[in-house]
Structures are given as C-alpha cells and as structure tokens.
C-alpha cells in the first residue's frame, strides 16, 4: 500500500514540474468572454510569451491572468487572458501540444 502512495506522489510531482510557460505553449481554443481569435497556437502563429504577457508580431496582445491545470482524464486546462487595450477577459481551453 505504501508503494502505491509513493508512486502516486511521484507521478503527481512529475506532472507538476512543467513550468507555467511550457504549459501555456500549447494549442488553445476559444471558450468564452473576449475573443482574441478562435484558436491560439504558439507553434503556428507568431505568438511569444514574455513574463506574463503574450505578444503577437512583437506587439503586446494580452496578459495572462490565470492558468487552471486539471489532471483528471476528460478535463481540459483553462487559460484566462486580459486584453491589453480594453481590459476585457477571455477564456480558452487547452487542445494539446
């Protein structure tokens, strides 16, 4: 029984070691609120993360407000962004790396 607990703890630590920036560098689909676009992709679009700001073509686009990470199967991570110009919030769901 102790070995199962140790395995579960090590498994959780393994997933929690990924940095916030690495977790955000994924594909995100629009969920609700302010619309920065239907789909945000850090692989195929000219998007860059520096500190808590997302830049598109070297122009600040949004501030990262919150990243909710879920480890349960069938649940998605959620990213909340704040528009630089208006201050409006938009939410996106993770579609994988």
Jmol script that loads the backbone (N, CA, C; Angstrom):
load data "model"
ATOM      1  N   UNK A   1       0.823  -1.193   0.000  1.00  0.00           N
ATOM      2  CA  UNK A   1       0.000   0.000   0.000  1.00  0.00           C
ATOM      3  C   UNK A   1       0.866   1.256   0.000  1.00  0.00           C
ATOM      4  N   UNK A   2       1.971   1.218   0.753  1.00  0.00           N
ATOM      5  CA  UNK A   2       2.853   2.382   0.803  1.00  0.00           C
ATOM      6  C   UNK A   2       3.490   2.647  -0.555  1.00  0.00           C
ATOM      7  N   UNK A   3       3.793   1.578  -1.288  1.00  0.00           N
ATOM      8  CA  UNK A   3       4.416   1.772  -2.600  1.00  0.00           C
ATOM      9  C   UNK A   3       3.449   2.445  -3.572  1.00  0.00           C
ATOM     10  N   UNK A   4       2.151   2.164  -3.452  1.00  0.00           N
ATOM     11  CA  UNK A   4       1.158   2.824  -4.302  1.00  0.00           C
ATOM     12  C   UNK A   4       1.083   4.319  -3.996  1.00  0.00           C
ATOM     13  N   UNK A   5       1.112   4.653  -2.719  1.00  0.00           N
ATOM     14  CA  UNK A   5       1.075   6.063  -2.333  1.00  0.00           C
ATOM     15  C   UNK A   5       2.309   6.792  -2.853  1.00  0.00           C
ATOM     16  N   UNK A   6       3.464   6.162  -2.724  1.00  0.00           N
ATOM     17  CA  UNK A   6       4.701   6.760  -3.206  1.00  0.00           C
ATOM     18  C   UNK A   6       4.644   6.955  -4.721  1.00  0.00           C
ATOM     19  N   UNK A   7       4.134   5.960  -5.430  1.00  0.00           N
ATOM     20  CA  UNK A   7       4.003   6.059  -6.884  1.00  0.00           C
ATOM     21  C   UNK A   7       3.082   7.208  -7.279  1.00  0.00           C
ATOM     22  N   UNK A   8       1.976   7.354  -6.603  1.00  0.00           N
ATOM     23  CA  UNK A   8       1.023   8.426  -6.904  1.00  0.00           C
ATOM     24  C   UNK A   8       1.651   9.796  -6.646  1.00  0.00           C
ATOM     25  N   UNK A   9       2.371   9.930  -5.552  1.00  0.00           N
ATOM     26  CA  UNK A   9       3.029  11.195  -5.230  1.00  0.00           C
ATOM     27  C   UNK A   9       4.093  11.528  -6.272  1.00  0.00           C
ATOM     28  N   UNK A  10       4.901  10.551  -6.650  1.00  0.00           N
ATOM     29  CA  UNK A  10       5.932  10.783  -7.660  1.00  0.00           C
ATOM     30  C   UNK A  10       5.316  11.126  -9.018  1.00  0.00           C
ATOM     31  N   UNK A  11       4.219  10.470  -9.351  1.00  0.00           N
ATOM     32  CA  UNK A  11       3.517  10.743 -10.603  1.00  0.00           C
ATOM     33  C   UNK A  11       2.995  12.178 -10.624  1.00  0.00           C
ATOM     34  N   UNK A  12       2.417  12.625  -9.525  1.00  0.00           N
ATOM     35  CA  UNK A  12       1.901  13.996  -9.432  1.00  0.00           C
ATOM     36  C   UNK A  12       3.038  15.015  -9.518  1.00  0.00           C
ATOM     37  N   UNK A  13       4.156  14.725  -8.870  1.00  0.00           N
ATOM     38  CA  UNK A  13       5.297  15.633  -8.922  1.00  0.00           C
ATOM     39  C   UNK A  13       5.872  15.732 -10.329  1.00  0.00           C
ATOM     40  N   UNK A  14       5.862  14.633 -11.042  1.00  0.00           N
ATOM     41  CA  UNK A  14       6.379  14.628 -12.402  1.00  0.00           C
ATOM     42  C   UNK A  14       5.598  15.590 -13.288  1.00  0.00           C
ATOM     43  N   UNK A  15       4.283  15.582 -13.175  1.00  0.00           N
ATOM     44  CA  UNK A  15       3.462  16.472 -13.985  1.00  0.00           C
ATOM     45  C   UNK A  15       3.516  17.910 -13.498  1.00  0.00           C
ATOM     46  N   UNK A  16       3.754  18.127 -12.228  1.00  0.00           N
ATOM     47  CA  UNK A  16       3.771  19.489 -11.702  1.00  0.00           C
ATOM     48  C   UNK A  16       5.105  20.185 -11.937  1.00  0.00           C
ATOM     49  N   UNK A  17       6.117  19.475 -12.417  1.00  0.00           N
ATOM     50  CA  UNK A  17       7.430  20.070 -12.647  1.00  0.00           C
ATOM     51  C   UNK A  17       7.495  20.883 -13.932  1.00  0.00           C
ATOM     52  N   UNK A  18       6.524  20.756 -14.795  1.00  0.00           N
ATOM     53  CA  UNK A  18       6.493  21.524 -16.031  1.00  0.00           C
ATOM     54  C   UNK A  18       6.215  22.992 -15.693  1.00  0.00           C
ATOM     55  N   UNK A  19       6.968  23.894 -16.301  1.00  0.00           N
ATOM     56  CA  UNK A  19       6.804  25.312 -15.981  1.00  0.00           C
ATOM     57  C   UNK A  19       5.496  25.857 -16.551  1.00  0.00           C
ATOM     58  N   UNK A  20       5.061  26.973 -15.995  1.00  0.00           N
ATOM     59  CA  UNK A  20       3.822  27.614 -16.450  1.00  0.00           C
ATOM     60  C   UNK A  20       3.941  28.004 -17.921  1.00  0.00           C
ATOM     61  N   UNK A  21       5.102  28.504 -18.302  1.00  0.00           N
ATOM     62  CA  UNK A  21       5.319  28.915 -19.687  1.00  0.00           C
ATOM     63  C   UNK A  21       5.208  27.714 -20.627  1.00  0.00           C
ATOM     64  N   UNK A  22       5.757  26.564 -20.218  1.00  0.00           N
ATOM     65  CA  UNK A  22       5.670  25.355 -21.041  1.00  0.00           C
ATOM     66  C   UNK A  22       4.234  24.855 -21.151  1.00  0.00           C
ATOM     67  N   UNK A  23       3.469  24.984 -20.072  1.00  0.00           N
ATOM     68  CA  UNK A  23       2.070  24.554 -20.104  1.00  0.00           C
ATOM     69  C   UNK A  23       1.241  25.443 -21.029  1.00  0.00           C
ATOM     70  N   UNK A  24       1.579  26.720 -21.081  1.00  0.00           N
ATOM     71  CA  UNK A  24       0.825  27.651 -21.914  1.00  0.00           C
ATOM     72  C   UNK A  24       1.176  27.470 -23.387  1.00  0.00           C
ATOM     73  N   UNK A  25       2.407  27.063 -23.686  1.00  0.00           N
ATOM     74  CA  UNK A  25       2.814  26.869 -25.087  1.00  0.00           C
ATOM     75  C   UNK A  25       2.135  25.626 -25.638  1.00  0.00           C
ATOM     76  N   UNK A  26       0.890  25.779 -25.949  1.00  0.00           N
ATOM     77  CA  UNK A  26       0.043  24.695 -26.416  1.00  0.00           C
ATOM     78  C   UNK A  26      -0.920  25.270 -27.445  1.00  0.00           C
ATOM     79  N   UNK A  27      -1.887  24.488 -27.849  1.00  0.00           N
ATOM     80  CA  UNK A  27      -2.941  24.968 -28.739  1.00  0.00           C
ATOM     81  C   UNK A  27      -4.178  25.241 -27.901  1.00  0.00           C
ATOM     82  N   UNK A  28      -4.761  26.424 -28.061  1.00  0.00           N
ATOM     83  CA  UNK A  28      -5.890  26.853 -27.239  1.00  0.00           C
ATOM     84  C   UNK A  28      -7.076  27.219 -28.114  1.00  0.00           C
ATOM     85  N   UNK A  29      -8.258  26.762 -27.716  1.00  0.00           N
ATOM     86  CA  UNK A  29      -9.494  27.038 -28.446  1.00  0.00           C
ATOM     87  C   UNK A  29     -10.354  27.992 -27.619  1.00  0.00           C
ATOM     88  N   UNK A  30     -11.002  28.945 -28.296  1.00  0.00           N
ATOM     89  CA  UNK A  30     -11.850  29.936 -27.629  1.00  0.00           C
ATOM     90  C   UNK A  30     -12.957  29.245 -26.835  1.00  0.00           C
ATOM     91  N   UNK A  31     -13.200  29.752 -25.606  1.00  0.00           N
ATOM     92  CA  UNK A  31     -14.222  29.182 -24.731  1.00  0.00           C
ATOM     93  C   UNK A  31     -15.305  30.211 -24.402  1.00  0.00           C
ATOM     94  N   UNK A  32     -14.898  31.378 -23.873  1.00  0.00           N
ATOM     95  CA  UNK A  32     -15.892  32.397 -23.511  1.00  0.00           C
ATOM     96  C   UNK A  32     -15.215  33.749 -23.299  1.00  0.00           C
ATOM     97  N   UNK A  33     -16.037  34.798 -23.210  1.00  0.00           N
ATOM     98  CA  UNK A  33     -15.538  36.138 -22.927  1.00  0.00           C
ATOM     99  C   UNK A  33     -14.968  36.824 -24.152  1.00  0.00           C
ATOM    100  N   UNK A  34     -13.968  37.664 -23.931  1.00  0.00           N
ATOM    101  CA  UNK A  34     -13.341  38.423 -25.013  1.00  0.00           C
ATOM    102  C   UNK A  34     -12.652  37.470 -25.982  1.00  0.00           C
ATOM    103  N   UNK A  35     -12.808  37.731 -27.260  1.00  0.00           N
ATOM    104  CA  UNK A  35     -12.306  36.839 -28.302  1.00  0.00           C
ATOM    105  C   UNK A  35     -11.006  37.387 -28.892  1.00  0.00           C
ATOM    106  N   UNK A  36      -9.891  36.696 -28.622  1.00  0.00           N
ATOM    107  CA  UNK A  36      -8.600  37.053 -29.215  1.00  0.00           C
ATOM    108  C   UNK A  36      -8.397  36.319 -30.537  1.00  0.00           C
ATOM    109  N   UNK A  37      -9.361  35.529 -30.920  1.00  0.00           N
ATOM    110  CA  UNK A  37      -9.299  34.668 -32.097  1.00  0.00           C
ATOM    111  C   UNK A  37      -9.883  33.320 -31.720  1.00  0.00           C
ATOM    112  N   UNK A  38     -10.387  32.588 -32.693  1.00  0.00           N
ATOM    113  CA  UNK A  38     -10.993  31.286 -32.408  1.00  0.00           C
ATOM    114  C   UNK A  38      -9.986  30.273 -31.890  1.00  0.00           C
ATOM    115  N   UNK A  39      -8.736  30.438 -32.291  1.00  0.00           N
ATOM    116  CA  UNK A  39      -7.717  29.439 -31.974  1.00  0.00           C
ATOM    117  C   UNK A  39      -6.382  30.142 -31.771  1.00  0.00           C
ATOM    118  N   UNK A  40      -5.714  29.866 -30.659  1.00  0.00           N
ATOM    119  CA  UNK A  40      -4.380  30.409 -30.400  1.00  0.00           C
ATOM    120  C   UNK A  40      -3.387  29.257 -30.430  1.00  0.00           C
ATOM    121  N   UNK A  41      -2.387  29.370 -31.282  1.00  0.00           N
ATOM    122  CA  UNK A  41      -1.377  28.322 -31.399  1.00  0.00           C
ATOM    123  C   UNK A  41       0.003  28.949 -31.286  1.00  0.00           C
ATOM    124  N   UNK A  42       0.779  28.490 -30.338  1.00  0.00           N
ATOM    125  CA  UNK A  42       2.125  29.023 -30.158  1.00  0.00           C
ATOM    126  C   UNK A  42       3.117  28.361 -31.104  1.00  0.00           C
ATOM    127  N   UNK A  43       2.659  27.333 -31.831  1.00  0.00           N
ATOM    128  CA  UNK A  43       3.517  26.673 -32.810  1.00  0.00           C
ATOM    129  C   UNK A  43       3.385  27.310 -34.189  1.00  0.00           C
ATOM    130  N   UNK A  44       2.178  27.680 -34.575  1.00  0.00           N
ATOM    131  CA  UNK A  44       1.923  28.086 -35.950  1.00  0.00           C
ATOM    132  C   UNK A  44       1.662  29.576 -36.120  1.00  0.00           C
ATOM    133  N   UNK A  45       1.359  30.273 -35.066  1.00  0.00           N
ATOM    134  CA  UNK A  45       1.155  31.718 -35.150  1.00  0.00           C
ATOM    135  C   UNK A  45       2.393  32.409 -34.614  1.00  0.00           C
ATOM    136  N   UNK A  46       2.513  33.676 -34.871  1.00  0.00           N
ATOM    137  CA  UNK A  46       3.664  34.437 -34.417  1.00  0.00           C
ATOM    138  C   UNK A  46       3.426  34.945 -32.996  1.00  0.00           C
ATOM    139  N   UNK A  47       3.161  34.018 -32.058  1.00  0.00           N
ATOM    140  CA  UNK A  47       2.896  34.362 -30.660  1.00  0.00           C
ATOM    141  C   UNK A  47       4.115  34.042 -29.808  1.00  0.00           C
ATOM    142  N   UNK A  48       4.390  34.917 -28.843  1.00  0.00           N
ATOM    143  CA  UNK A  48       5.532  34.741 -27.949  1.00  0.00           C
ATOM    144  C   UNK A  48       5.108  35.121 -26.534  1.00  0.00           C
ATOM    145  N   UNK A  49       5.612  34.394 -25.545  1.00  0.00           N
ATOM    146  CA  UNK A  49       5.330  34.697 -24.138  1.00  0.00           C
ATOM    147  C   UNK A  49       6.580  35.302 -23.514  1.00  0.00           C
ATOM    148  N   UNK A  50       6.393  36.443 -22.854  1.00  0.00           N
ATOM    149  CA  UNK A  50       7.474  37.057 -22.094  1.00  0.00           C
ATOM    150  C   UNK A  50       6.890  37.513 -20.762  1.00  0.00           C
ATOM    151  N   UNK A  51       7.387  36.940 -19.675  1.00  0.00           N
ATOM    152  CA  UNK A  51       6.844  37.140 -18.331  1.00  0.00           C
ATOM    153  C   UNK A  51       5.371  36.726 -18.326  1.00  0.00           C
ATOM    154  N   UNK A  52       4.442  37.637 -18.092  1.00  0.00           N
ATOM    155  CA  UNK A  52       3.018  37.278 -18.081  1.00  0.00           C
ATOM    156  C   UNK A  52       2.271  37.874 -19.272  1.00  0.00           C
ATOM    157  N   UNK A  53       3.010  38.292 -20.301  1.00  0.00           N
ATOM    158  CA  UNK A  53       2.408  38.942 -21.464  1.00  0.00           C
ATOM    159  C   UNK A  53       2.584  38.095 -22.717  1.00  0.00           C
ATOM    160  N   UNK A  54       1.524  38.043 -23.523  1.00  0.00           N
ATOM    161  CA  UNK A  54       1.576  37.361 -24.814  1.00  0.00           C
ATOM    162  C   UNK A  54       1.727  38.427 -25.891  1.00  0.00           C
ATOM    163  N   UNK A  55       2.722  38.237 -26.753  1.00  0.00           N
ATOM    164  CA  UNK A  55       2.995  39.159 -27.848  1.00  0.00           C
ATOM    165  C   UNK A  55       2.659  38.490 -29.174  1.00  0.00           C
ATOM    166  N   UNK A  56       2.095  39.271 -30.088  1.00  0.00           N
ATOM    167  CA  UNK A  56       1.872  38.803 -31.457  1.00  0.00           C
ATOM    168  C   UNK A  56       2.570  39.783 -32.383  1.00  0.00           C
ATOM    169  N   UNK A  57       3.531  39.283 -33.156  1.00  0.00           N
ATOM    170  CA  UNK A  57       4.332  40.138 -34.043  1.00  0.00           C
ATOM    171  C   UNK A  57       4.966  41.290 -33.268  1.00  0.00           C
ATOM    172  N   UNK A  58       5.530  41.002 -32.104  1.00  0.00           N
ATOM    173  CA  UNK A  58       6.217  41.965 -31.229  1.00  0.00           C
ATOM    174  C   UNK A  58       5.305  43.039 -30.647  1.00  0.00           C
ATOM    175  N   UNK A  59       3.993  42.872 -30.761  1.00  0.00           N
ATOM    176  CA  UNK A  59       3.031  43.807 -30.182  1.00  0.00           C
ATOM    177  C   UNK A  59       2.306  43.118 -29.033  1.00  0.00           C
ATOM    178  N   UNK A  60       2.242  43.747 -27.842  1.00  0.00           N
ATOM    179  CA  UNK A  60       1.537  43.111 -26.721  1.00  0.00           C
ATOM    180  C   UNK A  60       0.071  42.863 -27.065  1.00  0.00           C
ATOM    181  N   UNK A  61      -0.372  41.632 -26.868  1.00  0.00           N
ATOM    182  CA  UNK A  61      -1.745  41.250 -27.195  1.00  0.00           C
ATOM    183  C   UNK A  61      -2.585  41.092 -25.933  1.00  0.00           C
ATOM    184  N   UNK A  62      -2.044  40.353 -24.951  1.00  0.00           N
ATOM    185  CA  UNK A  62      -2.832  40.034 -23.755  1.00  0.00           C
ATOM    186  C   UNK A  62      -1.919  39.749 -22.572  1.00  0.00           C
ATOM    187  N   UNK A  63      -2.510  39.853 -21.390  1.00  0.00           N
ATOM    188  CA  UNK A  63      -1.831  39.494 -20.142  1.00  0.00           C
ATOM    189  C   UNK A  63      -2.439  38.190 -19.643  1.00  0.00           C
ATOM    190  N   UNK A  64      -1.580  37.279 -19.216  1.00  0.00           N
ATOM    191  CA  UNK A  64      -2.049  36.004 -18.675  1.00  0.00           C
ATOM    192  C   UNK A  64      -2.518  36.242 -17.245  1.00  0.00           C
ATOM    193  N   UNK A  65      -3.804  36.031 -17.006  1.00  0.00           N
ATOM    194  CA  UNK A  65      -4.388  36.253 -15.686  1.00  0.00           C
ATOM    195  C   UNK A  65      -4.314  34.980 -14.860  1.00  0.00           C
ATOM    196  N   UNK A  66      -4.699  33.853 -15.466  1.00  0.00           N
ATOM    197  CA  UNK A  66      -4.767  32.602 -14.705  1.00  0.00           C
ATOM    198  C   UNK A  66      -4.633  31.406 -15.637  1.00  0.00           C
ATOM    199  N   UNK A  67      -3.980  30.373 -15.140  1.00  0.00           N
ATOM    200  CA  UNK A  67      -3.906  29.088 -15.824  1.00  0.00           C
ATOM    201  C   UNK A  67      -4.395  28.031 -14.850  1.00  0.00           C
ATOM    202  N   UNK A  68      -5.530  27.410 -15.164  1.00  0.00           N
ATOM    203  CA  UNK A  68      -6.071  26.335 -14.332  1.00  0.00           C
ATOM    204  C   UNK A  68      -5.686  25.013 -14.967  1.00  0.00           C
ATOM    205  N   UNK A  69      -4.915  24.222 -14.237  1.00  0.00           N
ATOM    206  CA  UNK A  69      -4.446  22.940 -14.738  1.00  0.00           C
ATOM    207  C   UNK A  69      -5.246  21.818 -14.102  1.00  0.00           C
ATOM    208  N   UNK A  70      -5.785  20.941 -14.928  1.00  0.00           N
ATOM    209  CA  UNK A  70      -6.535  19.776 -14.458  1.00  0.00           C
ATOM    210  C   UNK A  70      -5.788  18.512 -14.846  1.00  0.00           C
ATOM    211  N   UNK A  71      -5.709  17.567 -13.928  1.00  0.00           N
ATOM    212  CA  UNK A  71      -5.004  16.315 -14.187  1.00  0.00           C
ATOM    213  C   UNK A  71      -5.956  15.145 -14.384  1.00  0.00           C
ATOM    214  N   UNK A  72      -7.249  15.374 -14.223  1.00  0.00           N
ATOM    215  CA  UNK A  72      -8.218  14.295 -14.373  1.00  0.00           C
ATOM    216  C   UNK A  72      -8.482  14.026 -15.849  1.00  0.00           C
ATOM    217  N   UNK A  73      -8.610  12.767 -16.228  1.00  0.00           N
ATOM    218  CA  UNK A  73      -8.919  12.449 -17.630  1.00  0.00           C
ATOM    219  C   UNK A  73     -10.264  13.044 -18.036  1.00  0.00           C
ATOM    220  N   UNK A  74     -10.325  13.560 -19.245  1.00  0.00           N
ATOM    221  CA  UNK A  74     -11.564  14.137 -19.752  1.00  0.00           C
ATOM    222  C   UNK A  74     -11.774  15.592 -19.388  1.00  0.00           C
ATOM    223  N   UNK A  75     -10.856  16.175 -18.639  1.00  0.00           N
ATOM    224  CA  UNK A  75     -10.960  17.594 -18.287  1.00  0.00           C
ATOM    225  C   UNK A  75      -9.898  18.375 -19.055  1.00  0.00           C
ATOM    226  N   UNK A  76     -10.144  19.650 -19.244  1.00  0.00           N
ATOM    227  CA  UNK A  76      -9.230  20.479 -20.018  1.00  0.00           C
ATOM    228  C   UNK A  76      -8.646  21.587 -19.152  1.00  0.00           C
ATOM    229  N   UNK A  77      -7.429  21.994 -19.478  1.00  0.00           N
ATOM    230  CA  UNK A  77      -6.836  23.148 -18.833  1.00  0.00           C
ATOM    231  C   UNK A  77      -7.535  24.397 -19.353  1.00  0.00           C
ATOM    232  N   UNK A  78      -7.585  25.429 -18.522  1.00  0.00           N
ATOM    233  CA  UNK A  78      -8.234  26.679 -18.919  1.00  0.00           C
ATOM    234  C   UNK A  78      -7.252  27.839 -18.728  1.00  0.00           C
ATOM    235  N   UNK A  79      -7.224  28.714 -19.715  1.00  0.00           N
ATOM    236  CA  UNK A  79      -6.342  29.872 -19.717  1.00  0.00           C
ATOM    237  C   UNK A  79      -7.200  31.130 -19.776  1.00  0.00           C
ATOM    238  N   UNK A  80      -7.001  32.027 -18.803  1.00  0.00           N
ATOM    239  CA  UNK A  80      -7.728  33.294 -18.787  1.00  0.00           C
ATOM    240  C   UNK A  80      -6.765  34.402 -19.193  1.00  0.00           C
ATOM    241  N   UNK A  81      -7.171  35.170 -20.203  1.00  0.00           N
ATOM    242  CA  UNK A  81      -6.357  36.264 -20.726  1.00  0.00           C
ATOM    243  C   UNK A  81      -7.084  37.593 -20.556  1.00  0.00           C
ATOM    244  N   UNK A  82      -6.295  38.659 -20.403  1.00  0.00           N
ATOM    245  CA  UNK A  82      -6.854  40.009 -20.269  1.00  0.00           C
ATOM    246  C   UNK A  82      -6.340  40.850 -21.435  1.00  0.00           C
ATOM    247  N   UNK A  83      -7.254  41.452 -22.179  1.00  0.00           N
ATOM    248  CA  UNK A  83      -6.890  42.294 -23.313  1.00  0.00           C
ATOM    249  C   UNK A  83      -6.134  43.527 -22.820  1.00  0.00           C
ATOM    250  N   UNK A  84      -5.038  43.847 -23.486  1.00  0.00           N
ATOM    251  CA  UNK A  84      -4.209  44.988 -23.088  1.00  0.00           C
ATOM    252  C   UNK A  84      -4.982  46.304 -23.240  1.00  0.00           C
ATOM    253  N   UNK A  85      -5.705  46.469 -24.336  1.00  0.00           N
ATOM    254  CA  UNK A  85      -6.373  47.743 -24.637  1.00  0.00           C
ATOM    255  C   UNK A  85      -7.631  47.963 -23.807  1.00  0.00           C
ATOM    256  N   UNK A  86      -8.506  46.962 -23.750  1.00  0.00           N
ATOM    257  CA  UNK A  86      -9.813  47.159 -23.108  1.00  0.00           C
ATOM    258  C   UNK A  86      -9.891  46.621 -21.683  1.00  0.00           C
ATOM    259  N   UNK A  87      -9.016  45.693 -21.331  1.00  0.00           N
ATOM    260  CA  UNK A  87      -9.087  45.070 -20.011  1.00  0.00           C
ATOM    261  C   UNK A  87     -10.104  43.945 -19.935  1.00  0.00           C
ATOM    262  N   UNK A  88     -10.741  43.615 -21.058  1.00  0.00           N
ATOM    263  CA  UNK A  88     -11.741  42.537 -21.088  1.00  0.00           C
ATOM    264  C   UNK A  88     -11.064  41.175 -20.952  1.00  0.00           C
ATOM    265  N   UNK A  89     -11.768  40.240 -20.305  1.00  0.00           N
ATOM    266  CA  UNK A  89     -11.237  38.900 -20.079  1.00  0.00           C
ATOM    267  C   UNK A  89     -11.782  37.918 -21.105  1.00  0.00           C
ATOM    268  N   UNK A  90     -10.943  36.971 -21.497  1.00  0.00           N
ATOM    269  CA  UNK A  90     -11.338  35.896 -22.397  1.00  0.00           C
ATOM    270  C   UNK A  90     -10.773  34.583 -21.896  1.00  0.00           C
ATOM    271  N   UNK A  91     -11.529  33.504 -22.098  1.00  0.00           N
ATOM    272  CA  UNK A  91     -11.077  32.183 -21.653  1.00  0.00           C
ATOM    273  C   UNK A  91     -10.878  31.256 -22.842  1.00  0.00           C
ATOM    274  N   UNK A  92      -9.843  30.420 -22.725  1.00  0.00           N
ATOM    275  CA  UNK A  92      -9.511  29.431 -23.742  1.00  0.00           C
ATOM    276  C   UNK A  92      -9.297  28.080 -23.072  1.00  0.00           C
ATOM    277  N   UNK A  93      -9.584  27.000 -23.805  1.00  0.00           N
ATOM    278  CA  UNK A  93      -9.350  25.649 -23.300  1.00  0.00           C
ATOM    279  C   UNK A  93      -8.214  25.013 -24.075  1.00  0.00           C
ATOM    280  N   UNK A  94      -7.453  24.178 -23.388  1.00  0.00           N
ATOM    281  CA  UNK A  94      -6.276  23.523 -23.944  1.00  0.00           C
ATOM    282  C   UNK A  94      -6.676  22.421 -24.913  1.00  0.00           C
ATOM    283  N   UNK A  95      -6.055  22.427 -26.071  1.00  0.00           N
ATOM    284  CA  UNK A  95      -6.305  21.380 -27.064  1.00  0.00           C
ATOM    285  C   UNK A  95      -5.068  20.527 -27.304  1.00  0.00           C
ATOM    286  N   UNK A  96      -4.055  20.648 -26.463  1.00  0.00           N
ATOM    287  CA  UNK A  96      -2.870  19.796 -26.568  1.00  0.00           C
ATOM    288  C   UNK A  96      -1.689  20.478 -27.223  1.00  0.00           C
ATOM    289  N   UNK A  97      -0.541  19.812 -27.078  1.00  0.00           N
ATOM    290  CA  UNK A  97       0.708  20.366 -27.616  1.00  0.00           C
ATOM    291  C   UNK A  97       0.966  19.863 -29.002  1.00  0.00           C
TER     292      UNK A  97
END
end "model"
wireframe off; spacefill off
backbone 0.3
color backbone group
